Amino acid sequence: MNKVLHATYHNGNLILDEKLDAALEGQKLTLILVEEPVASTSTETNLEERKQKFLEKLKTYSIKLPEDYKFNREQLYDRQCFH
């Protein structure tokens, strides 16, 4: 079983954000520690701004498809000459 858990290191102990399953009682586990990066507020704001700009730009390239549109792979291949 593989599971990603989050924990906080405090006074030499790992304090899990959630309890482990009782079936793991007494079993030996292997831990791989990955330190979470500390994101600054300005970085988060910049990321949100970039997301918004991307979505706005994406809208300019979007087209509306009819409600009854159905993708037909065979027609696509016929048009592209993939024979």
PAZASE-438434 format. One record per residue (C-alpha): z, y, x. Coordinates in steps of 0.02 Angstrom, whole numbers. Layout:
REM PAZASE-438434
{w = Z; v = Y; u = X};
...
This chain:
REM PAZASE-438434
{w = 0; v = 0; u = 0};
{w = -43; v = 174; u = 62};
{w = 34; v = 329; u = -14};
{w = 42; v = 510; u = 38};
{w = 215; v = 583; u = 20};
{w = 279; v = 757; u = 56};
{w = 446; v = 787; u = 138};
{w = 548; v = 923; u = 221};
{w = 630; v = 898; u = 390};
{w = 809; v = 964; u = 387};
{w = 950; v = 932; u = 513};
{w = 866; v = 778; u = 587};
{w = 822; v = 699; u = 419};
{w = 665; v = 689; u = 315};
{w = 701; v = 735; u = 135};
{w = 565; v = 666; u = 22};
{w = 500; v = 770; u = -122};
{w = 499; v = 614; u = -231};
{w = 592; v = 448; u = -232};
{w = 511; v = 291; u = -164};
{w = 480; v = 140; u = -273};
{w = 628; v = 20; u = -280};
{w = 512; v = -122; u = -225};
{w = 509; v = -43; u = -51};
{w = 696; v = -66; u = -29};
{w = 733; v = -148; u = 138};
{w = 552; v = -146; u = 196};
{w = 500; v = -71; u = 361};
{w = 378; v = 73; u = 341};
{w = 262; v = 160; u = 463};
{w = 258; v = 350; u = 453};
{w = 119; v = 463; u = 510};
{w = 175; v = 643; u = 518};
{w = 51; v = 783; u = 487};
{w = 118; v = 959; u = 494};
{w = 54; v = 1067; u = 351};
{w = -22; v = 1231; u = 410};
{w = 69; v = 1387; u = 358};
{w = -53; v = 1495; u = 264};
{w = -26; v = 1681; u = 262};
{w = -46; v = 1777; u = 101};
{w = -191; v = 1877; u = 172};
{w = -284; v = 1717; u = 216};
{w = -258; v = 1649; u = 40};
{w = -317; v = 1813; u = -36};
{w = -469; v = 1814; u = 77};
{w = -508; v = 1635; u = 27};
{w = -495; v = 1679; u = -158};
{w = -609; v = 1828; u = -133};
{w = -736; v = 1720; u = -43};
{w = -729; v = 1591; u = -183};
{w = -759; v = 1725; u = -314};
{w = -906; v = 1798; u = -217};
{w = -981; v = 1624; u = -197};
{w = -966; v = 1587; u = -383};
{w = -1044; v = 1754; u = -429};
{w = -1189; v = 1723; u = -311};
{w = -1208; v = 1546; u = -379};
{w = -1230; v = 1615; u = -554};
{w = -1385; v = 1710; u = -499};
{w = -1469; v = 1546; u = -453};
{w = -1413; v = 1450; u = -607};
{w = -1526; v = 1409; u = -753};
{w = -1482; v = 1359; u = -930};
{w = -1545; v = 1189; u = -983};
{w = -1582; v = 1145; u = -1163};
{w = -1444; v = 1052; u = -1255};
{w = -1555; v = 898; u = -1273};
{w = -1607; v = 895; u = -1088};
{w = -1601; v = 723; u = -1009};
{w = -1633; v = 690; u = -825};
{w = -1777; v = 569; u = -798};
{w = -1786; v = 500; u = -622};
{w = -1957; v = 420; u = -649};
{w = -2034; v = 586; u = -695};
{w = -1957; v = 666; u = -541};
{w = -2032; v = 534; u = -426};
{w = -2202; v = 550; u = -511};
{w = -2202; v = 738; u = -477};
{w = -2145; v = 723; u = -297};
{w = -2273; v = 590; u = -248};
{w = -2144; v = 470; u = -175};
{w = -2257; v = 319; u = -199};
